[in-house]
Amino acid sequence: MKITRIRAYRVELPLREGSYKWSGGKSVTVFDSTILGIETDTGHVGWGEVCPLGPFYLPAYAAGVRAGLAELGPHILGEDPTQIAKLNRRMDAALLGHPYVKSGIDMACWDLLGKATGLPVCHLLGGRYGDDVPLYRAISQESPEAMAGKVAGYRAEGYRRFQLKVGGDPDVDIARIRAVAAVLQPGDRLVADANTGWLQHEAMRVVRSVRDVDVCIEQPCKSYEECLAVRRNCDHPFVLDENVDSLEMLLRGRADGAMDAVNLKISKLGGLTKTKLVRDLCVQFGFAMTLEDSWGGDVVTAAIAHLAQSTPPEFIFSTTDFNSYVTVSTADGAPQRTNGRMSASTEPGLGIRPKMDMLGKPLVVVE
């Protein structure tokens, strides 16, 4: 099997709730996502998706995905997409850095490998565990009362894990955490995710003020060193996200005792191949994981589902179904939420079939 052509499409993903707000006044109303198809000489087509959370979250931006594909694409024409580790080495040699650009290509190659072997991607990533995986719901930044009210509504949809967006004024964030914690029920899990939004002294104030609350603290500050200082003075379970962007950072965090759990985003690490490597080491090290991506629609959600369902369930801190946050569907066969959980497809590959009428004309064609 050889790659003969790559096509990349731009799709807009409006949010069901109108906007998504997190630390530092950041917000998004419509996500700019890139869906790409890798065509082969056997007639198989593999699909991937990359959707950065705006250019102000991680070193990634939507137009950069498509520009990067135009730059990188010619270097992988003629390559065998089922030899995924070899293809990743080829991409890394042709384009230094820019892991998010490579993520969609890598994802599409796993889809192709599944189609070529007749196996779902989760089988290829290590095997299918159980019938489904638990989902978390992100609670967009609002007033403490509004955020607490959202929890009740999401619990009615089956969610039991809630990621509270904080990282603003410490006094308001303390009120947010306490207001949401007050409406939790036994078995619920709460994470206060600051998305790098606090200064170190602000993070210290918050964690000390909610010491009596059953809450996990996620990525309180921008730098690894600041987060480590907070961690060493924090009684709560501690999660790192934005700082863990490579295998090297995972190893550093483990050596320093910097976290109890990690958030692994597929495009942040450069695709399913490298995320699997970090995931498997987390299992060996005993770290729980949130398995997700920066954002996305049906294709990304399918990839997340396969990654999560191939992970031993005791190591799954949570995962997410991004396609339930947006108003448009771009593919048939994508996982759908059922009582706060989702399942990976049992069909070969990712198990999705893009709706070509939704994709429109490709913005990038490499052949």
C-alpha positions as CSV (number, residue, x, y, z in Angstrom):
1,M,0.0,0.0,0.0
2,K,1.3,3.4,-0.9
3,I,0.1,7.0,-0.3
4,T,-1.0,8.6,-3.6
5,R,-2.8,11.7,-2.5
6,I,-3.6,13.8,0.6
7,R,-6.6,16.1,0.8
8,A,-7.4,18.5,3.6
9,Y,-10.7,20.2,4.3
10,R,-11.7,23.0,6.6
11,V,-14.8,22.6,8.7
12,E,-16.4,24.9,11.2
13,L,-17.7,23.4,14.5
14,P,-20.1,25.8,16.3
15,L,-20.6,25.1,20.0
16,R,-24.0,24.0,21.3
17,E,-23.8,26.3,24.3
18,G,-22.7,29.3,22.2
19,S,-19.2,29.7,23.7
20,Y,-16.5,27.9,25.6
21,K,-14.6,30.0,28.2
22,W,-11.6,29.3,30.2
23,S,-8.7,31.0,32.0
24,G,-7.4,34.5,31.1
25,G,-10.6,35.5,29.4
26,K,-10.1,33.1,26.5
27,S,-13.1,31.9,24.7
28,V,-14.2,30.2,21.4
29,T,-17.6,30.2,19.7
30,V,-16.7,28.3,16.5
31,F,-13.8,25.8,16.2
32,D,-11.8,25.7,13.0
33,S,-11.0,22.1,12.3
34,T,-9.0,20.4,9.6
35,I,-10.2,16.9,8.4
36,L,-7.8,15.2,6.1
37,G,-8.0,12.1,3.9
38,I,-5.0,10.0,2.9
39,E,-5.7,8.1,-0.4
40,T,-3.8,5.0,-1.4
41,D,-3.1,2.9,-4.5
42,T,-5.3,0.1,-3.0
43,G,-8.4,2.4,-3.0
44,H,-8.4,2.6,0.8
45,V,-8.8,6.1,2.3
46,G,-7.7,6.9,5.9
47,W,-9.1,9.9,7.8
48,G,-7.7,12.1,10.5
49,E,-8.6,15.4,12.2
50,V,-6.7,18.2,13.9
51,C,-8.5,21.0,15.8
52,P,-6.4,23.4,17.9
53,L,-8.1,25.2,20.8
54,G,-7.4,28.6,19.2
55,P,-3.9,30.0,18.7
56,F,-3.6,31.1,22.3
57,Y,-3.8,27.8,24.0
58,L,-0.9,25.6,22.8
59,P,1.7,26.3,20.1
60,A,-0.8,25.3,17.4
61,Y,-3.2,27.1,15.1
62,A,-5.8,26.0,12.6
63,A,-4.3,27.6,9.5
64,G,-0.9,26.2,10.5
65,V,-2.3,22.7,10.2
66,R,-3.1,23.2,6.6
67,A,0.1,25.1,5.8
68,G,2.0,22.3,7.5
69,L,0.3,19.6,5.5
70,A,1.2,21.4,2.2
71,E,4.8,21.5,3.4
72,L,5.0,17.9,4.8
73,G,2.7,16.1,2.4
74,P,5.1,15.8,-0.6
75,H,7.6,14.0,1.7
76,I,5.3,11.1,2.5
77,L,3.8,10.5,-1.0
78,G,4.7,7.0,-2.0
79,E,5.3,5.8,1.6
80,D,3.5,2.8,3.0
81,P,1.0,4.2,5.6
82,T,0.7,0.9,7.4
83,Q,4.4,1.1,8.4
84,I,3.5,3.8,10.9
85,A,6.6,4.0,13.0
86,K,8.8,4.3,9.9
87,L,6.4,7.0,8.5
88,N,6.7,9.0,11.7
89,R,10.4,9.0,11.4
90,R,10.1,10.2,7.9
91,M,7.8,13.1,9.0
92,D,10.1,14.0,11.9
93,A,13.1,14.2,9.5
94,A,11.2,16.3,7.0
95,L,9.6,18.8,9.4
96,L,11.2,19.5,12.8
97,G,8.7,20.1,15.6
98,H,5.1,21.0,14.8
99,P,3.6,17.8,16.3
100,Y,0.1,19.0,15.8
101,V,0.6,19.1,12.0
102,K,1.7,15.4,12.0
103,S,-1.1,14.3,14.2
104,G,-3.8,14.1,11.6
105,I,-1.5,12.2,9.2
106,D,-0.6,9.7,11.9
107,M,-4.3,9.3,12.8
108,A,-5.3,8.6,9.2
109,C,-2.5,6.0,8.9
110,W,-3.9,4.1,11.9
111,D,-7.3,4.2,10.2
112,L,-5.7,2.8,7.1
113,L,-3.9,0.1,9.0
114,G,-7.2,-1.0,10.6
115,K,-8.9,-1.1,7.2
116,A,-6.0,-3.1,5.7
117,T,-6.1,-5.6,8.5
118,G,-9.9,-5.7,9.1
119,L,-9.4,-4.7,12.7
120,P,-10.6,-1.7,14.8
121,V,-7.9,0.7,15.8
122,C,-8.4,-0.1,19.5
123,H,-7.3,-3.7,18.8
124,L,-4.2,-2.5,17.1
125,L,-3.4,0.0,20.0
126,G,-3.4,-2.8,22.5
127,G,-6.8,-4.5,22.7
128,R,-10.3,-3.6,23.6
129,Y,-11.1,-3.3,27.4
130,G,-14.7,-3.5,28.4
131,D,-17.8,-2.2,26.7
132,D,-17.3,1.5,27.0
133,V,-15.3,4.3,28.7
134,P,-16.3,7.1,31.2
135,L,-16.6,10.7,30.0
136,Y,-16.0,13.9,31.7
137,R,-17.9,17.2,31.0
138,A,-16.0,20.5,30.9
139,I,-17.9,23.2,32.8
140,S,-17.2,26.5,30.9
141,Q,-16.2,29.4,33.1
142,E,-19.2,31.4,34.4
143,S,-20.4,32.5,37.8
144,P,-20.1,30.0,40.7
145,E,-23.9,29.6,40.8
146,A,-24.2,29.0,37.0
147,M,-21.4,26.5,37.0
148,A,-23.0,24.6,39.9
149,G,-26.3,24.6,38.0
150,K,-24.6,23.1,34.9
151,V,-23.4,20.1,36.9
152,A,-27.0,19.0,37.8
153,G,-28.0,19.2,34.1
154,Y,-25.0,17.2,32.9
155,R,-25.5,14.6,35.7
156,A,-28.9,14.0,34.3
157,E,-27.2,13.1,31.0
158,G,-25.1,10.5,32.8
159,Y,-21.9,12.4,33.5
160,R,-20.2,11.7,36.8
161,R,-16.9,13.5,36.1
162,F,-16.7,17.2,35.9
163,Q,-13.8,19.4,34.8
164,L,-14.4,22.9,36.2
165,K,-12.7,25.7,34.3
166,V,-11.0,28.0,36.8
167,G,-7.8,30.0,36.5
168,G,-9.3,33.4,37.0
169,D,-9.7,35.6,40.1
170,P,-8.7,33.4,43.0
171,D,-11.6,34.5,45.2
172,V,-14.1,33.7,42.5
173,D,-12.4,30.4,41.7
174,I,-12.6,29.4,45.4
175,A,-16.3,30.2,45.3
176,R,-16.7,28.2,42.0
177,I,-15.0,25.1,43.5
178,R,-17.0,25.2,46.7
179,A,-20.3,25.9,44.8
180,V,-19.8,22.9,42.5
181,A,-18.5,20.6,45.2
182,A,-21.7,21.4,47.3
183,V,-23.9,19.8,44.6
184,L,-21.8,16.7,43.9
185,Q,-23.1,13.3,44.8
186,P,-21.2,10.2,46.0
187,G,-19.3,8.8,43.1
188,D,-18.9,12.1,41.3
189,R,-15.3,13.3,40.6
190,L,-14.4,17.0,40.4
191,V,-11.3,18.5,38.7
192,A,-10.4,22.2,39.0
193,D,-8.6,22.9,35.8
194,A,-6.8,26.3,35.7
195,N,-5.4,25.8,32.2
196,T,-2.2,27.6,33.3
197,G,-4.2,30.6,34.4
198,W,-2.9,31.3,38.0
199,L,0.3,32.9,39.1
200,Q,2.1,30.7,41.7
201,H,0.9,32.7,44.7
202,E,-2.7,32.7,43.4
203,A,-2.6,28.9,43.0
204,M,-1.2,28.5,46.5
205,R,-4.1,30.6,47.9
206,V,-6.7,28.5,46.1
207,V,-5.4,25.1,47.1
208,R,-5.0,26.1,50.7
209,S,-8.5,27.6,50.7
210,V,-10.1,24.4,49.4
211,R,-8.0,22.0,51.4
212,D,-11.2,20.5,52.9
213,V,-12.8,19.9,49.4
214,D,-12.5,16.6,47.5
215,V,-11.1,18.1,44.3
216,C,-8.2,17.4,41.9
217,I,-6.0,20.4,40.9
218,E,-5.1,20.5,37.2
219,Q,-2.3,22.6,35.6
220,P,-2.5,25.6,37.9
221,C,0.4,27.6,36.4
222,K,2.0,28.2,33.1
223,S,5.5,26.7,33.7
224,Y,6.4,23.3,34.9
225,E,8.6,24.8,37.7
226,E,5.6,26.8,39.1
227,C,3.3,23.8,38.9
228,L,5.9,21.7,40.7
229,A,6.2,24.3,43.5
230,V,2.4,24.3,44.0
231,R,2.4,20.5,43.9
232,R,4.9,20.3,46.7
233,N,2.6,22.4,48.9
234,C,-0.7,20.8,47.8
235,D,-2.7,18.1,49.6
236,H,-4.9,17.4,46.5
237,P,-4.4,14.9,43.7
238,F,-2.4,16.8,41.1
239,V,-2.8,16.6,37.3
240,L,-0.4,18.0,34.7
241,D,-1.7,18.8,31.2
242,E,-0.1,21.5,29.0
243,N,3.4,20.9,30.3
244,V,3.4,17.2,29.4
245,D,3.9,17.6,25.7
246,S,6.5,14.9,25.2
247,L,7.9,11.6,26.5
248,E,10.8,13.6,28.0
249,M,8.4,15.7,30.0
250,L,6.6,12.7,31.3
251,L,9.9,11.2,32.5
252,R,10.9,14.5,34.1
253,G,7.6,14.7,35.9
254,R,7.9,11.2,37.2
255,A,11.4,11.8,38.5
256,D,10.3,15.0,40.3
257,G,7.1,13.5,41.7
258,A,5.2,16.3,39.9
259,M,1.8,14.7,39.3
260,D,-0.6,11.9,40.2
261,A,-2.3,11.9,36.8
262,V,-1.6,13.4,33.3
263,N,-3.8,14.7,30.5
264,L,-2.7,13.3,27.2
265,K,-3.8,15.1,24.1
266,I,-3.3,13.3,20.8
267,S,-2.3,16.4,18.7
268,K,-0.2,17.9,21.5
269,L,2.0,14.7,21.4
270,G,2.0,14.4,17.6
271,G,-0.5,11.6,16.9
272,L,-1.8,8.2,18.2
273,T,1.7,6.6,17.7
274,K,3.5,8.9,20.2
275,T,0.4,9.1,22.5
276,K,0.4,5.3,22.7
277,L,4.0,5.3,23.7
278,V,3.4,7.8,26.5
279,R,0.2,6.0,27.5
280,D,1.9,2.7,27.8
281,L,4.6,4.2,30.0
282,C,2.0,5.8,32.2
283,V,0.5,2.4,32.7
284,Q,3.9,1.0,33.7
285,F,4.5,4.0,36.1
286,G,1.0,3.8,37.6
287,F,-0.3,7.2,36.4
288,A,-4.0,7.7,35.7
289,M,-4.7,9.5,32.5
290,T,-7.3,11.8,30.8
291,L,-7.2,10.7,27.2
292,E,-8.4,13.3,24.7
293,D,-7.2,16.0,22.2
294,S,-7.2,19.8,22.1
295,W,-10.7,19.7,20.4
296,G,-12.4,18.3,17.4
297,G,-15.5,16.7,16.0
298,D,-16.5,13.2,14.9
299,V,-13.1,12.0,13.6
300,V,-11.2,13.1,16.7
301,T,-13.8,11.7,19.0
302,A,-13.5,8.3,17.2
303,A,-9.7,8.4,17.7
304,I,-10.1,9.3,21.4
305,A,-12.5,6.4,21.9
306,H,-10.2,3.9,20.4
307,L,-7.2,5.2,22.4
308,A,-9.3,5.1,25.6
309,Q,-10.8,1.7,25.1
310,S,-7.4,0.2,24.5
311,T,-6.2,1.5,27.9
312,P,-6.6,-0.7,31.0
313,P,-9.7,0.9,32.7
314,E,-8.1,1.4,36.1
315,F,-5.7,3.9,34.5
316,I,-8.5,6.0,32.8
317,F,-9.0,9.1,34.8
318,S,-11.5,10.3,32.2
319,T,-12.0,10.9,28.5
320,T,-14.3,13.1,26.4
321,D,-16.7,13.1,23.5
322,F,-16.0,16.4,21.7
323,N,-18.6,15.7,19.1
324,S,-21.3,16.2,21.7
325,Y,-20.2,19.8,22.3
326,V,-20.7,21.0,18.7
327,T,-23.8,21.4,16.5
328,V,-22.6,19.7,13.3
329,S,-21.7,16.1,12.5
330,T,-19.0,15.5,10.0
331,A,-18.9,11.7,9.9
332,D,-21.2,8.7,10.2
333,G,-20.2,6.0,12.6
334,A,-18.6,8.2,15.3
335,P,-19.1,7.3,19.0
336,Q,-22.2,8.7,20.6
337,R,-22.6,9.4,24.3
338,T,-24.8,7.0,26.2
339,N,-25.4,7.7,29.9
340,G,-22.1,9.6,30.3
341,R,-20.0,6.9,28.5
342,M,-19.0,6.1,24.9
343,S,-17.7,3.1,23.0
344,A,-15.2,2.7,20.1
345,S,-16.5,1.3,16.9
346,T,-16.1,-2.4,16.2
347,E,-15.7,-1.7,12.5
348,P,-12.2,-1.8,10.8
349,G,-10.1,1.3,11.3
350,L,-11.7,4.2,13.2
351,G,-15.1,3.1,12.0
352,I,-16.1,6.5,10.6
353,R,-17.3,7.6,7.2
354,P,-17.0,11.3,6.6
355,K,-19.9,13.2,5.2
356,M,-18.4,14.6,2.0
357,D,-21.1,17.1,1.5
358,M,-20.2,18.6,4.9
359,L,-16.5,18.8,4.0
360,G,-16.9,20.8,0.8
361,K,-13.9,21.4,-1.5
362,P,-10.4,20.6,-0.2
363,L,-8.2,23.6,0.7
364,V,-5.0,21.5,0.4
365,V,-4.3,18.8,-2.2
366,V,-1.0,17.0,-2.3
367,E,-0.4,14.5,-5.1
